[in-house]
Amino acid sequence: MANQEKSAEPVGAELNDVSADVQGTGESEPAVPADESNGDAPIEETHAAGGGLIDHDDYKALQRELEQALVRADENWNQFLRAKAEMENLRRRFERDLEHAHKYGLEKFARELLPVRDSLEMGVMAAQEEGADAAKLLEGEELTLKMLSSAFEKFGVKEVCPSGDKFNPELHEAMATQPSSECEPNTVMQVVQKGYVVNERVIRPAMVIVSRAAEETGG
């Protein structure tokens, strides 16, 4: 018996030591996170994009910002549609104006030439009368020519009459060359037919005779 009691004492002591060791560690069971212990998150909190939590007021503010962004997007879309419609209208108007310009571009010019034609017809009728006065006919022709020149000037039509000028292949067309000791070579000696330009663009070059160096004769 004595031996059994002696062997039992160490067992009890060991149990006490184990209990003391457990109490001495001071460790407790790990706390369960709130979102794991309770499946429902509070109404005032929600997960943010970065994994954090935002409160109810921040959520409402973000919702208002989203609604405002959608309103601005609708406004921008409507502005785009209006701008597109305006561009389409401008394109159609431009095409219509271009078509009218092709059809009626000469209307103003023709209107300016009508008095010239009237004057020419009157001159022809006057010349056919018996005892027509040549001086008056000449005066009428000069007046008609002035009217025509005025009409040309209004529309940027200018004559090219380069007598005495240097030959310019962009404005002149040489019909022939003629030796001359009085003019420098490549000088327009005679204008056979006047040229014309419209706003600096040649519509007909001047037909000219150009000088060249005089040929020397042997003594």
C-alpha positions, 0 to 999 in steps of 0.5 A: 500500500505504501508503495502504491501511495508513493507512486500515486503522488507523483501522478497528481503532482504531474497533473498539477504541473500541467495545469499550472503550465497551461494557466501560465501561458496566458494564451487564449483561443484566437478571436473569430473575425467579425465577418466570419462570426456573423455572416451579415455585415452591418448596414452602415459598412460595405467593402471598398475596392481596395478591400477596406470598409466604407461607411453608409455615408461614403457609399451614398456619396459615391452613389450620388457621384455615379448618378451625376456622372451618368447625367453628364454622360447623357448630356455629352451624348446629346451634344454629340448627336446635335453636333453630328446633325449640324455637320450633316446639315453643313455638308448638305448645304455645301454640296447644294451651294457647290452645285449652284456655283457650277450651274450659275457661276457665270450669271453675274459675268453674263449680266455684266456682258449684256450691255456690251451685247446691246451696244454691239447690236446697236452699232451693227444697226447704225452701220446698216443705215444709209449715210451712216456716220463713220465717226459716230460708229467709231465712237460707239465701238470705243464706248462698247470696248470700255464697257467690256474692259470694265466688265473684265476688270470686275471679274479679275480678267486682265489683258497681257500686252507685253510689247517691249517686255522681256519674253516670259514663257509663262505668259507669252507664246513666241510665234517667231523670232526676228533679228534686231540691233535695236532690241536686246535678245529675247525682247517682245518686238510685236504682239500679234494677239493679246493674252489674258489672265484670270486672277493671275491664272493664264487663260490665253498666252499672248502671241508675240514675235521675239527679237534675237541678236542681229546677224553679223555680215562679213566685211 
